[in-house]
């Protein structure tokens, strides 16, 4: 669990650093100010989602697995797409990170940790349905 949470929080810090870098680019002046502002807003949202999801994972909230898995599947997909257009070692890091975090999130110990605060499920046949 801690490996996943640390990875998610490091990624949130990376997204926050991207926000700072984009704001600096806009303040210094650029022809692409609107695009830089849009990317900064997206990076800020990503940082907030990842930070909240990391905190919720520690608290054992089941909902936190979904945004983290979604973000990492998108990271891996973007890394593969960029690898195909411009081969470099960095996309391999994105793919490996995405695969590792999703694999860790789907481990039985992490799933049971995040299910511990869920309401109890009724036993088969006791939920009132026929």
ROLUM-253688 format. One record per atom (N, C-alpha, C, O, CB): residue number from 1; residue in one letter; atom name; x, y, z. Coordinates in steps of 0.001 Angstrom, whole numbers, plus 500000, padded with zeros to 6 digits. Glycine has a CB too. Layout:
ROLUM-253688
SITE num residu atome     px     py     pz
SITE NUM      a    CA      X      Y      Z
...
end
This chain:
ROLUM-253688
SITE num residu atome     px     py     pz
SITE   1      x     N 500825 498810 500000
SITE   1      x    CA 500000 500000 500000
SITE   1      x     C 500870 501255 500000
SITE   1      x     O 500612 502205 499261
SITE   1      x    CB 499061 499997 501207
SITE   2      x     N 501901 501242 500839
SITE   2      x    CA 502744 502437 500932
SITE   2      x     C 503453 502738 499623
SITE   2      x     O 503630 503904 499273
SITE   2      x    CB 503768 502273 502039
SITE   3      x     N 503860 501716 498900
SITE   3      x    CA 504533 501936 497614
SITE   3      x     C 503608 502654 496639
SITE   3      x     O 504036 503561 495924
SITE   3      x    CB 505001 500597 497011
SITE   4      x     N 502357 502253 496611
SITE   4      x    CA 501380 502898 495729
SITE   4      x     C 501148 504337 496152
SITE   4      x     O 501161 505241 495316
SITE   4      x    CB 500051 502125 495731
SITE   5      x     N 500936 504557 497437
SITE   5      x    CA 500652 505904 497928
SITE   5      x     C 501833 506839 497672
SITE   5      x     O 501643 507976 497242
SITE   5      x    CB 500321 505868 499428
SITE   6      x     N 503049 506363 497933
SITE   6      x    CA 504233 507198 497685
SITE   6      x     C 504339 507519 496191
SITE   6      x     O 504613 508662 495826
SITE   6      x    CB 505528 506483 498183
SITE   7      x     N 504126 506532 495333
SITE   7      x    CA 504191 506772 493889
SITE   7      x     C 503143 507791 493455
SITE   7      x     O 503434 508680 492655
SITE   7      x    CB 503998 505460 493117
SITE   8      x     N 501932 507665 493977
SITE   8      x    CA 500857 508588 493619
SITE   8      x     C 501176 510001 494102
SITE   8      x     O 500949 510971 493378
SITE   8      x    CB 499518 508113 494212
SITE   9      x     N 501698 510120 495314
SITE   9      x    CA 502028 511455 495822
SITE   9      x     C 503215 512070 495091
SITE   9      x     O 503245 513283 494886
SITE   9      x    CB 502324 511389 497311
SITE  10      x     N 504186 511266 494696
SITE  10      x    CA 505307 511786 493900
SITE  10      x     C 504791 512289 492556
SITE  10      x     O 505231 513329 492067
SITE  10      x    CB 506397 510691 493689
SITE  11      x     N 503867 511556 491965
SITE  11      x    CA 503272 512012 490707
SITE  11      x     C 502471 513291 490906
SITE  11      x     O 502490 514169 490043
SITE  11      x    CB 502377 510923 490116
SITE  12      x     N 501767 513409 492031
SITE  12      x    CA 501037 514649 492329
SITE  12      x     C 502013 515819 492456
SITE  12      x     O 501736 516917 491972
SITE  12      x    CB 500205 514497 493632
SITE  13      x     N 503152 515585 493106
SITE  13      x    CA 504170 516636 493201
SITE  13      x     C 504735 516989 491826
SITE  13      x     O 504999 518157 491541
SITE  13      x    CB 505305 516195 494135
SITE  14      x     N 504917 515998 490990
SITE  14      x    CA 505384 516248 489626
SITE  14      x     C 504390 517087 488836
SITE  14      x     O 504785 517990 488098
SITE  14      x    CB 505635 514932 488905
SITE  15      x     N 503116 516796 488985
SITE  15      x    CA 502090 517594 488307
SITE  15      x     C 502064 519019 488858
SITE  15      x     O 501874 519974 488105
SITE  15      x    CB 500701 516937 488464
SITE  16      x     N 502256 519163 490171
SITE  16      x    CA 502312 520502 490769
SITE  16      x     C 503541 521267 490264
SITE  16      x     O 503471 522474 490032
SITE  16      x    CB 502340 520403 492315
SITE  17      x     N 504654 520571 490097
SITE  17      x    CA 505857 521209 489540
SITE  17      x     C 505612 521653 488106
SITE  17      x     O 506109 522700 487691
SITE  17      x    CB 507062 520247 489596
SITE  18      x     N 504855 520874 487346
SITE  18      x    CA 504505 521261 485981
SITE  18      x     C 503651 522526 485985
SITE  18      x     O 503804 523382 485113
SITE  18      x    CB 503762 520117 485268
SITE  19      x     N 502754 522648 486962
SITE  19      x    CA 501944 523870 487083
SITE  19      x     C 502853 525073 487286
SITE  19      x     O 502700 526096 486620
SITE  19      x    CB 500932 523753 488256
SITE  20      x     N 503797 524944 488208
SITE  20      x    CA 504728 526054 488487
SITE  20      x     C 505521 526403 487223
SITE  20      x     O 505661 527578 486884
SITE  20      x    CB 505703 525681 489654
SITE  21      x     N 506028 525405 486539
SITE  21      x    CA 506809 525650 485320
SITE  21      x     C 505963 526338 484253
SITE  21      x     O 506441 527248 483575
SITE  21      x    CB 507372 524331 484771
SITE  22      x     N 504727 525915 484103
SITE  22      x    CA 503856 526532 483101
SITE  22      x     C 503498 527964 483465
SITE  22      x     O 503406 528825 482590
SITE  22      x    CB 502587 525715 482934
SITE  23      x     N 503297 528222 484749
SITE  23      x    CA 503017 529591 485180
SITE  23      x     C 504228 530482 484905
SITE  23      x     O 504072 531620 484463
SITE  23      x    CB 502646 529629 486684
SITE  24      x     N 505417 529977 485160
SITE  24      x    CA 506639 530743 484871
SITE  24      x     C 506725 531052 483377
SITE  24      x     O 507091 532164 482995
SITE  24      x    CB 507901 529961 485332
SITE  25      x     N 506391 530078 482533
SITE  25      x    CA 506411 530291 481085
SITE  25      x     C 505436 531395 480689
SITE  25      x     O 505757 532244 479857
SITE  25      x    CB 506067 528988 480343
SITE  26      x     N 504250 531382 481282
SITE  26      x    CA 503244 532402 480957
SITE  26      x     C 503697 533772 481445
SITE  26      x     O 503554 534760 480726
SITE  26      x    CB 501878 532040 481580
SITE  27      x     N 504239 533843 482654
SITE  27      x    CA 504673 535126 483216
SITE  27      x     C 505824 535707 482401
SITE  27      x     O 505860 536916 482169
SITE  27      x    CB 505097 534958 484690
SITE  28      x     N 506750 534886 481969
SITE  28      x    CA 507888 535362 481175
SITE  28      x     C 507481 535770 479770
SITE  28      x     O 508213 536489 479090
SITE  28      x    CB 508956 534292 481099
SITE  29      x     N 506329 535319 479340
SITE  29      x    CA 505835 535677 478019
SITE  29      x     C 506055 534564 477022
SITE  29      x     O 507165 534053 476872
SITE  29      x    CB 506500 536938 477533
SITE  30      x     N 504997 534197 476350
SITE  30      x    CA 505048 533160 475343
SITE  30      x     C 503953 533405 474327
SITE  30      x     O 502934 534023 474637
SITE  30      x    CB 504910 531765 475974
SITE  31      x     N 504160 532929 473134
SITE  31      x    CA 503131 533041 472106
SITE  31      x     C 501984 532076 472361
SITE  31      x     O 500877 532270 471860
SITE  31      x    CB 503728 532787 470732
SITE  32      x     N 502250 531048 473132
SITE  32      x    CA 501252 530014 473425
SITE  32      x     C 500710 530153 474842
SITE  32      x     O 500592 529160 475560
SITE  32      x    CB 501854 528620 473232
SITE  33      x     N 500383 531369 475245
SITE  33      x    CA 499928 531607 476614
SITE  33      x     C 498640 530854 476930
SITE  33      x     O 498516 530262 478002
SITE  33      x    CB 499721 533093 476843
SITE  34      x     N 497688 530872 476010
SITE  34      x    CA 496407 530197 476269
SITE  34      x     C 496607 528697 476440
SITE  34      x     O 496015 528089 477331
SITE  34      x    CB 495411 530468 475126
SITE  35      x     N 497427 528107 475603
SITE  35      x    CA 497693 526670 475723
SITE  35      x     C 498427 526362 477022
SITE  35      x     O 498152 525352 477670
SITE  35      x    CB 498514 526169 474520
SITE  36      x     N 499361 527232 477403
SITE  36      x    CA 500110 527020 478649
SITE  36      x     C 499192 527134 479859
SITE  36      x     O 499320 526360 480807
SITE  36      x    CB 501263 528033 478766
SITE  37      x     N 498274 528086 479837
SITE  37      x    CA 497320 528232 480943
SITE  37      x     C 496408 527010 481006
SITE  37      x     O 496132 526501 482092
SITE  37      x    CB 496478 529529 480780
SITE  38      x     N 495939 526536 479854
SITE  38      x    CA 495076 525351 479833
SITE  38      x     C 495811 524126 480383
SITE  38      x     O 495250 523356 481163
SITE  38      x    CB 494583 525072 478400
SITE  39      x     N 497054 523956 479977
SITE  39      x    CA 497839 522828 480499
SITE  39      x     C 498084 522975 481999
SITE  39      x     O 498077 521982 482727
SITE  39      x    CB 499183 522720 479757
SITE  40      x     N 498298 524199 482463
SITE  40      x    CA 498499 524424 483900
SITE  40      x     C 497245 524058 484689
SITE  40      x     O 497333 523453 485757
SITE  40      x    CB 498880 525892 484168
SITE  41      x     N 496088 524423 484162
SITE  41      x    CA 494829 524082 484840
SITE  41      x     C 494641 522563 484877
SITE  41      x     O 494255 522005 485904
SITE  41      x    CB 493623 524755 484128
SITE  42      x     N 494917 521900 483752
SITE  42      x    CA 494808 520432 483725
SITE  42      x     C 495792 519778 484693
SITE  42      x     O 495437 518832 485395
SITE  42      x    CB 495052 519904 482302
SITE  43      x     N 497017 520275 484732
SITE  43      x    CA 498017 519713 485643
SITE  43      x     C 497632 519951 487095
SITE  43      x     O 497854 519091 487948
SITE  43      x    CB 499395 520315 485362
SITE  44      x     N 497053 521118 487380
SITE  44      x    CA 496599 521401 488753
SITE  44      x     C 495474 520451 489153
SITE  44      x     O 495441 519960 490282
SITE  44      x    CB 496122 522869 488879
SITE  45      x     N 494561 520195 488230
SITE  45      x    CA 493485 519240 488514
SITE  45      x     C 494018 517838 488731
SITE  45      x     O 493571 517130 489634
SITE  45      x    CB 492477 519231 487382
SITE  46      x     N 494970 517437 487907
SITE  46      x    CA 495584 516121 488058
SITE  46      x     C 496297 516005 489397
SITE  46      x     O 496181 514988 490081
SITE  46      x    CB 496565 515852 486914
SITE  47      x     N 497033 517046 489770
SITE  47      x    CA 497736 517031 491059
SITE  47      x     C 496744 516905 492214
SITE  47      x     O 496978 516156 493162
SITE  47      x    CB 498587 518308 491228
SITE  48      x     N 495638 517641 492129
SITE  48      x    CA 494636 517582 493200
SITE  48      x     C 493990 516206 493283
SITE  48      x     O 493797 515674 494376
SITE  48      x    CB 493560 518647 492982
SITE  49      x     N 493657 515631 492138
SITE  49      x    CA 493030 514299 492127
SITE  49      x     C 493980 513251 492683
SITE  49      x     O 493578 512414 493492
SITE  49      x    CB 492598 513911 490699
SITE  50      x     N 495239 513290 492255
SITE  50      x    CA 496199 512302 492734
SITE  50      x     C 496489 512467 494221
SITE  50      x     O 496600 511475 494941
SITE  50      x    CB 497490 512402 491943
SITE  51      x     N 496612 513699 494686
SITE  51      x    CA 496857 513920 496116
SITE  51      x     C 495673 513420 496949
SITE  51      x     O 495864 512762 497972
SITE  51      x    CB 497113 515422 496397
SITE  52      x     N 494459 513733 496512
SITE  52      x    CA 493268 513275 497239
SITE  52      x     C 493136 511760 497189
SITE  52      x     O 492769 511134 498184
SITE  52      x    CB 492008 513925 496663
SITE  53      x     N 493432 511169 496040
SITE  53      x    CA 493342 509714 495917
SITE  53      x     C 494375 509024 496797
SITE  53      x     O 494078 507998 497409
SITE  53      x    CB 493527 509288 494460
SITE  54      x     N 495588 509576 496868
SITE  54      x    CA 496604 509004 497746
SITE  54      x     C 496182 509034 499199
SITE  54      x     O 496367 508064 499934
SITE  54      x    CB 497910 509738 497582
SITE  55      x     N 495614 510156 499605
SITE  55      x    CA 495124 510275 500989
SITE  55      x     C 493976 509296 501247
SITE  55      x     O 493905 508668 502304
SITE  55      x    CB 494660 511725 501276
SITE  56      x     N 493085 509179 500272
SITE  56      x    CA 491955 508262 500429
SITE  56      x     C 492414 506803 500439
SITE  56      x     O 491838 505979 501149
SITE  56      x    CB 490935 508482 499307
SITE  57      x     N 493439 506480 499663
SITE  57      x    CA 493972 505113 499700
SITE  57      x     C 494490 504780 501093
SITE  57      x     O 494252 503690 501614
SITE  57      x    CB 495096 504937 498659
SITE  58      x     N 495201 505733 501688
SITE  58      x    CA 495693 505495 503056
SITE  58      x     C 494557 505311 504044
SITE  58      x     O 494667 504541 504998
SITE  58      x    CB 496576 506648 503508
SITE  59      x     N 493461 506026 503809
SITE  59      x    CA 492312 505921 504702
SITE  59      x     C 491482 504671 504417
SITE  59      x     O 490526 504386 505138
SITE  59      x    CB 491439 507161 504576
SITE  60      x     N 491839 503924 503370
SITE  60      x    CA 491112 502696 503070
SITE  60      x     C 489855 502907 502257
SITE  60      x     O 488953 502071 502298
SITE  60      x    CB 490760 502009 504328
SITE  61      x     N 489770 503989 501527
SITE  61      x    CA 488584 504272 500710
SITE  61      x     C 488667 503540 499369
SITE  61      x     O 489653 503652 498641
SITE  61      x    CB 488434 505795 500480
SITE  62      x     N 487632 502807 499072
SITE  62      x    CA 487600 502000 497848
SITE  62      x     C 487573 502863 496594
SITE  62      x     O 488169 502486 495585
SITE  62      x    CB 486391 501079 497859
SITE  63      x     N 486902 504004 496626
SITE  63      x    CA 486757 504851 495442
SITE  63      x     C 488104 505342 494912
SITE  63      x     O 488210 505669 493730
SITE  63      x    CB 485869 506040 495761
SITE  64      x     N 489120 505401 495748
SITE  64      x    CA 490409 505975 495345
SITE  64      x     C 491138 505129 494308
SITE  64      x     O 491978 505644 493569
SITE  64      x    CB 491292 506151 496557
SITE  65      x     N 490828 503845 494246
SITE  65      x    CA 491498 502996 493258
SITE  65      x     C 491134 503403 491835
SITE  65      x     O 491987 503356 490949
SITE  65      x    CB 491138 501528 493488
SITE  66      x     N 489897 503797 491599
SITE  66      x    CA 489436 504110 490238
SITE  66      x     C 490179 505270 489595
SITE  66      x     O 490681 505104 488484
SITE  66      x    CB 487970 504421 490260
SITE  67      x     N 490281 506447 490232
SITE  67      x    CA 491015 507522 489558
SITE  67      x     C 492498 507217 489379
SITE  67      x     O 493100 507627 488387
SITE  67      x    CB 490863 508805 490331
SITE  68      x     N 493086 506504 490326
SITE  68      x    CA 494511 506180 490203
SITE  68      x     C 494730 505220 489030
SITE  68      x     O 495665 505398 488249
SITE  68      x    CB 495049 505557 491523
SITE  69      x     N 493885 504218 488905
SITE  69      x    CA 494013 503285 487786
SITE  69      x     C 493766 504018 486467
SITE  69      x     O 494495 503802 485499
SITE  69      x    CB 493025 502099 487943
SITE  70      x     N 492765 504868 486416
SITE  70      x    CA 492467 505612 485191
SITE  70      x     C 493647 506472 484768
SITE  70      x     O 494033 506468 483599
SITE  70      x    CB 491229 506486 485384
SITE  71      x     N 494221 507207 485709
SITE  71      x    CA 495369 508058 485399
SITE  71      x     C 496532 507226 484885
SITE  71      x     O 497200 507626 483931
SITE  71      x    CB 495797 508858 486634
SITE  72      x     N 496785 506087 485493
SITE  72      x    CA 497945 505292 485093
SITE  72      x     C 497736 504555 483776
SITE  72      x     O 498696 504328 483040
SITE  72      x    CB 498277 504300 486174
SITE  73      x     N 496523 504186 483473
SITE  73      x    CA 496252 503616 482154
SITE  73      x     C 496472 504693 481090
SITE  73      x     O 497029 504410 480029
SITE  73      x    CB 494798 503048 482078
SITE  74      x     N 496038 505920 481368
SITE  74      x    CA 496264 507020 480421
SITE  74      x     C 497748 507353 480291
SITE  74      x     O 498220 507633 479189
SITE  74      x    CB 495489 508267 480861
SITE  75      x     N 498487 507326 481393
SITE  75      x    CA 499932 507575 481345
SITE  75      x     C 500602 506527 480455
SITE  75      x     O 501422 506867 479602
SITE  75      x    CB 500548 507552 482779
SITE  76      x     N 500256 505267 480652
SITE  76      x    CA 500857 504201 479846
SITE  76      x     C 500484 504351 478376
SITE  76      x     O 501329 504150 477504
SITE  76      x    CB 500418 502825 480363
SITE  77      x     N 499234 504700 478089
SITE  77      x    CA 498807 504866 476699
SITE  77      x     C 499533 506033 476031
SITE  77      x     O 499964 505923 474883
SITE  77      x    CB 497293 505084 476631
SITE  78      x     N 499666 507142 476745
SITE  78      x    CA 500384 508290 476177
SITE  78      x     C 501857 507971 475990
SITE  78      x     O 502468 508410 475016
SITE  78      x    CB 500226 509524 477074
SITE  79      x     N 502429 507217 476906
SITE  79      x    CA 503839 506848 476781
SITE  79      x     C 504058 505959 475560
SITE  79      x     O 505031 506138 474827
SITE  79      x    CB 504324 506132 478052
SITE  80      x     N 503165 505009 475343
SITE  80      x    CA 503290 504138 474171
SITE  80      x     C 503138 504964 472896
SITE  80      x     O 503885 504762 471939
SITE  80      x    CB 502231 503000 474211
SITE  81      x     N 502187 505885 472873
SITE  81      x    CA 501985 506723 471682
SITE  81      x     C 503214 507594 471408
SITE  81      x     O 503625 507743 470258
SITE  81      x    CB 500735 507614 471856
SITE  82      x     N 503796 508165 472456
SITE  82      x    CA 504967 509011 472234
SITE  82      x     C 506194 508177 471873
SITE  82      x     O 507075 508649 471154
SITE  82      x    CB 505254 509854 473477
SITE  83      x     N 506253 506972 472354
SITE  83      x    CA 507365 506077 472045
SITE  83      x     C 507359 505719 470560
SITE  83      x     O 508409 505592 469930
SITE  83      x    CB 507290 504799 472907
SITE  84      x     N 506162 505562 470025
SITE  84      x    CA 506043 505202 468610
SITE  84      x     C 506418 506367 467700
SITE  84      x     O 506923 506148 466598
SITE  84      x    CB 504620 504739 468301
SITE  85      x     N 506182 507595 468141
SITE  85      x    CA 506488 508747 467297
SITE  85      x     C 507932 509205 467441
SITE  85      x     O 508538 509647 466465
SITE  85      x    CB 505560 509890 467628
SITE  86      x     N 508491 509105 468640
SITE  86      x    CA 509873 509540 468885
SITE  86      x     C 510510 508594 469890
SITE  86      x     O 510454 508853 471093
SITE  86      x    CB 509925 511018 469403
SITE  87      x     N 511105 507519 469435
SITE  87      x    CA 511692 506548 470362
SITE  87      x     C 512727 507186 471295
SITE  87      x     O 513671 507838 470850
SITE  87      x    CB 512338 505410 469580
SITE  88      x     N 512526 506985 472573
SITE  88      x    CA 513416 507500 473617
SITE  88      x     C 513210 506633 474857
SITE  88      x     O 512236 505884 474923
SITE  88      x    CB 513133 509028 473926
SITE  89      x     N 514101 506720 475835
SITE  89      x    CA 513938 505881 477029
SITE  89      x     C 512824 506342 477972
SITE  89      x     O 512285 505525 478718
SITE  89      x    CB 515230 505840 477787
SITE  90      x     N 512464 507635 477956
SITE  90      x    CA 511492 508123 478936
SITE  90      x     C 510096 507531 478803
SITE  90      x     O 509461 507290 479830
SITE  90      x    CB 511395 509593 478830
SITE  91      x     N 509581 507284 477612
SITE  91      x    CA 508275 506624 477547
SITE  91      x     C 508252 505259 478227
SITE  91      x     O 507218 504846 478753
SITE  91      x    CB 507858 506470 476113
SITE  92      x     N 509386 504554 478218
SITE  92      x    CA 509442 503258 478910
SITE  92      x     C 509199 503436 480400
SITE  92      x     O 508595 502573 481036
SITE  92      x    CB 510803 502573 478675
SITE  93      x     N 509658 504538 480959
SITE  93      x    CA 509420 504832 482375
SITE  93      x     C 507927 505020 482620
SITE  93      x     O 507394 504526 483614
SITE  93      x    CB 510206 506096 482817
SITE  94      x     N 507249 505734 481718
SITE  94      x    CA 505799 505936 481853
SITE  94      x     C 505028 504635 481779
SITE  94      x     O 504099 504407 482554
SITE  94      x    CB 505299 506876 480780
SITE  95      x     N 505416 503784 480844
SITE  95      x    CA 504747 502488 480712
SITE  95      x     C 504996 501647 481960
SITE  95      x     O 504061 501073 482518
SITE  95      x    CB 505239 501739 479445
SITE  96      x     N 506250 501571 482401
SITE  96      x    CA 506579 500770 483583
SITE  96      x     C 505855 501292 484821
SITE  96      x     O 505344 500508 485620
SITE  96      x    CB 508094 500768 483823
SITE  97      x     N 505811 502602 484979
SITE  97      x    CA 505128 503193 486127
SITE  97      x     C 503642 502863 486106
SITE  97      x     O 503070 502474 487124
SITE  97      x    CB 505331 504709 486146
SITE  98      x     N 503023 503021 484945
SITE  98      x    CA 501602 502711 484837
SITE  98      x     C 501299 501256 485158
SITE  98      x     O 500359 500953 485893
SITE  98      x    CB 501109 503037 483453
SITE  99      x     N 502098 500368 484602
SITE  99      x    CA 501881 498932 484826
SITE  99      x     C 502117 498564 486289
SITE  99      x     O 501332 497818 486876
SITE  99      x    CB 502807 498100 483918
SITE 100      x     N 503182 499077 486874
SITE 100      x    CA 503494 498738 488268
SITE 100      x     C 502435 499243 489243
SITE 100      x     O 501998 498501 490123
SITE 100      x    CB 504847 499310 488651
SITE 101      x     N 502023 500487 489093
SITE 101      x    CA 501037 501035 490031
SITE 101      x     C 499710 500293 489909
SITE 101      x     O 499093 499959 490921
SITE 101      x    CB 500828 502542 489780
SITE 102      x     N 499265 500032 488681
SITE 102      x    CA 498004 499294 488509
SITE 102      x     C 498140 497878 489066
SITE 102      x     O 497217 497378 489709
SITE 102      x    CB 497595 499244 487010
SITE 103      x     N 499269 497233 488829
SITE 103      x    CA 499475 495882 489361
SITE 103      x     C 499448 495890 490887
SITE 103      x     O 498846 495012 491506
SITE 103      x    CB 500810 495302 488859
SITE 104      x     N 500097 496877 491488
SITE 104      x    CA 500073 496968 492957
SITE 104      x     C 498672 497265 493470
SITE 104      x     O 498259 496709 494488
SITE 104      x    CB 501044 498052 493444
SITE 105      x     N 497936 498130 492785
SITE 105      x    CA 496579 498466 493231
SITE 105      x     C 495635 497276 493173
SITE 105      x     O 494670 497209 493934
SITE 105      x    CB 496022 499592 492390
SITE 106      x     N 495906 496342 492278
SITE 106      x    CA 495016 495196 492129
SITE 106      x     C 495444 493994 492965
SITE 106      x     O 494815 492939 492892
SITE 106      x    CB 494941 494799 490683
SITE 107      x     N 496496 494138 493750
SITE 107      x    CA 496897 493050 494647
SITE 107      x     C 495837 492854 495729
SITE 107      x     O 495156 493792 496143
SITE 107      x    CB 498281 493343 495289
SITE 108      x     N 495727 491628 496159
SITE 108      x    CA 494709 491284 497150
SITE 108      x     C 494859 492103 498435
SITE 108      x     O 493859 492527 499013
SITE 108      x    CB 494778 489797 497473
SITE 109      x     N 496086 492327 498884
SITE 109      x    CA 496289 493065 500134
SITE 109      x     C 495824 494512 500007
SITE 109      x     O 495255 495061 500950
SITE 109      x    CB 497763 493025 500542
SITE 110      x     N 496060 495135 498857
SITE 110      x    CA 495624 496518 498656
SITE 110      x     C 494106 496579 498513
SITE 110      x     O 493463 497473 499062
SITE 110      x    CB 496306 497130 497410
SITE 111      x     N 493542 495641 497785
SITE 111      x    CA 492084 495610 497627
SITE 111      x     C 491411 495404 498977
SITE 111      x     O 490418 496068 499275
SITE 111      x    CB 491663 494496 496644
SITE 112      x     N 491932 494496 499798
SITE 112      x    CA 491323 494272 501118
SITE 112      x     C 491519 495487 502019
SITE 112      x     O 490645 495800 502828
SITE 112      x    CB 491922 493018 501785
SITE 113      x     N 492651 496175 501893
SITE 113      x    CA 492889 497394 502679
SITE 113      x     C 491850 498456 502316
SITE 113      x     O 491305 499115 503200
SITE 113      x    CB 494330 497938 502437
SITE 114      x     N 491576 498622 501037
SITE 114      x    CA 490641 499657 500622
SITE 114      x     C 489190 499232 500768
SITE 114      x     O 488296 500068 500635
SITE 114      x    CB 490909 500045 499202
SITE 115      x     N 488933 497978 501032
SITE 115      x    CA 487558 497530 501282
SITE 115      x     C 487204 497541 502760
SITE 115      x     O 486055 497278 503116
SITE 115      x    CB 487357 496137 500726
SITE 116      x     N 488154 497837 503618
SITE 116      x    CA 487893 497726 505058
SITE 116      x     C 486936 498784 505578
SITE 116      x     O 486313 498577 506620
SITE 116      x    CB 489184 497814 505817
SITE 117      x     N 486796 499917 504887
SITE 117      x    CA 485863 500946 505344
SITE 117      x     C 484553 500905 504592
SITE 117      x     O 483688 501756 504801
SITE 117      x    CB 486481 502312 505203
SITE 118      x     N 484394 499921 503714
SITE 118      x    CA 483160 499796 502950
SITE 118      x     C 482074 499218 503844
SITE 118      x     O 482364 498462 504771
SITE 118      x    CB 483367 498911 501696
SITE 119      x     N 480831 499572 503569
SITE 119      x    CA 479753 498971 504354
SITE 119      x     C 479706 497473 504111
SITE 119      x     O 480020 497017 503011
SITE 119      x    CB 478395 499613 504008
SITE 120      x     N 479320 496704 505112
SITE 120      x    CA 479271 495251 504936
SITE 120      x     C 478269 494868 503859
SITE 120      x     O 477214 495487 503720
SITE 120      x    CB 478912 494560 506256
SITE 121      x     N 478618 493847 503108
SITE 121      x    CA 477728 493360 502057
SITE 121      x     C 476825 492283 502643
SITE 121      x     O 477273 491450 503432
SITE 121      x    CB 478537 492809 500841
SITE 122      x     N 475555 492302 502256
SITE 122      x    CA 474665 491246 502758
SITE 122      x     C 475066 489897 502187
SITE 122      x     O 475592 489804 501079
SITE 122      x    CB 473197 491554 502406
SITE 123      x     N 474810 488868 502953
SITE 123      x    CA 475097 487513 502486
SITE 123      x     C 474173 487168 501337
SITE 123      x     O 473113 487773 501176
SITE 123      x    CB 474947 486485 503629
SITE 124      x     N 474577 486200 500544
SITE 124      x    CA 473782 485794 499385
SITE 124      x     C 472370 485414 499833
SITE 124      x     O 472183 484644 500775
SITE 124      x    CB 474456 484607 498644
SITE 125      x     N 471402 485965 499146
SITE 125      x    CA 470007 485642 499450
SITE 125      x     C 469419 486478 500569
SITE 125      x     O 468226 486360 500845
SITE 125      x    CB 469892 484201 499807
SITE 126      x     N 470206 487320 501226
SITE 126      x    CA 469685 488125 502333
SITE 126      x     C 469553 489598 501986
SITE 126      x     O 469341 490426 502872
SITE 126      x    CB 470574 487978 503534
SITE 127      x     N 469672 489930 500727
SITE 127      x    CA 469600 491333 500351
SITE 127      x     C 468193 491762 499930
SITE 127      x     O 467984 492900 499512
SITE 127      x    CB 470570 491608 499234
SITE 128      x     N 467245 490855 500042
SITE 128      x    CA 465867 491192 499734
SITE 128      x     C 465484 490955 498286
SITE 128      x     O 464317 491106 497923
SITE 128      x    CB 465619 492606 500077
SITE 129      x     N 466447 490586 497451
SITE 129      x    CA 466132 490311 496044
SITE 129      x     C 465791 488839 495886
SITE 129      x     O 466193 487992 496683
SITE 129      x    CB 467319 490700 495115
SITE 130      x     N 465057 488571 494858
SITE 130      x    CA 464679 487185 494578
SITE 130      x     C 465241 486731 493295
SITE 130      x     O 465024 485586 492897
SITE 130      x    CB 463199 487018 494557
end
